[in-house]
Amino acid sequence: MVARSHVTQLSYLSMKKILFVKLTSLGDLIHALPALTDAKNAYPEIQFDWVIDENFQEVASWHKAVSNVFTTNHRKWRNNLFKSVAPIARLMRGIRKTEYDLILDGQGNFKSAALAIGAKGTRAGFDSASVREKVAALIYQKKYSASWEIHAIDRLRSLFSAALKYPLPKTAPDFGLLQEKFREPNVVLPESFYLFIHNATWQTKLWPESHWIELMAKIKLPVFLPWGNAQEKARAERLALGAPNGIVLPKLTLSEIGFILARARGCVSLDTGFSHLAAALKIPTVALYGATNASLIGISEGVRLQAKRFCAPCDQKKCPYQKSLPNPPCMIEMSPDFVFKHLME
């Protein structure tokens, strides 16, 4: 009854077209998908246009609630403001063609708020106590609070519920992934295999290469190793050199990696975006967390292994205790035997 009354209210207000601003990163974008599912379940006719970083635009196509996608390249724009005037103007012209019933900023920083202010419609986002950069809250006309002590997925579900005025669901997150949007890569997939995601953006998130090699030696099945840049490719090649069952993948798109992940027997990962995709696909996943807090940004499904060292989680990109060690002590202390045990379970 409650849901039906809210549908009536939405139709009466003609609030059917929403501009959602969420630019990066891969894990944060996947965190937003359950909120889109909640909104679509509450209001079946609702449609979202998504403003997203061009490097991650495939994520927006994976959800049925998204109608149109506007892409940014704010990292490049920041480095050359003069050459960025024309693409920014094109982006804003595209956004301003539609009068939105609500502009919802899920990023919560100055860049996302600046994009929101250029669109037509009422702007909404987290309040100053709940937003990443407090200046962003000054731009919103409607502001909502969300605790920093809850998972990022729950913060976004809470924001959508409050801004769009439907009861916050108590159900588990539903990512609503349209797997038919994944693309089959030019890779021969064995009947059974694992995917090990060895890369992460922070040095403090990395697990020792010797640990990866030892873990791979315990698994008799093929282990695929993805990469995204030259440094990650070099690491994947070293791991494959140390373990005969390691297979370095070619450079793949997000949707191609999604296709492989959806067929994997299991996944071992670090705190990185693909671990959240594996969890969203309900692939048996073991994710390792040292510097970051698994209870706040960890995977939604699978096993979260949080380092037990006294200083973890520190949320620092550089470890003061690492000194001459190849990796942070908190990550070194999570042994291959420990990870293998949880993977087999």
Sequence and secondary structure as in RCSB ss.txt:
>XXXX:A:sequence
MVARSHVTQLSYLSMKKILFVKLTSLGDLIHALPALTDAKNAYPEIQFDWVIDENFQEVASWHKAVSNVFTTNHR
KWRNNLFKSVAPIARLMRGIRKTEYDLILDGQGNFKSAALAIGAKGTRAGFDSASVREKVAALIYQKKYSASWEI
HAIDRLRSLFSAALKYPLPKTAPDFGLLQEKFREPNVVLPESFYLFIHNATWQTKLWPESHWIELMAKIKLPVFL
PWGNAQEKARAERLALGAPNGIVLPKLTLSEIGFILARARGCVSLDTGFSHLAAALKIPTVALYGATNASLIGIS
EGVRLQAKRFCAPCDQKKCPYQKSLPNPPCMIEMSPDFVFKHLME
>XXXX:A:secstr
 HHHHHHHHHHHHT  EEEEE    HHHHHHHHHHHHHHHHH TT EEEEEEEGGGHHHHHTSTTEEEEEEE HH
HHHH HHHHHHHHHHHHHHHTTSB SEEEESS SHHHHHHHHTSBS EEEE TTTSSSHHHHTT SEEE   TTS
 HHHHHHHHHHHHHT     S       GGGS   S    SS EEEE   SSGGG   HHHHHHHHHH  S EEE
  SSHHHHHHHHHHHHH TTEEE     HHHHHHHHTT SEEEE SSHHHHHHHHTT  EEEEESSS HHHHS S
SSEEEE  STT S   SS TTTTTSSS HHHHTS HHHHHHHHH 
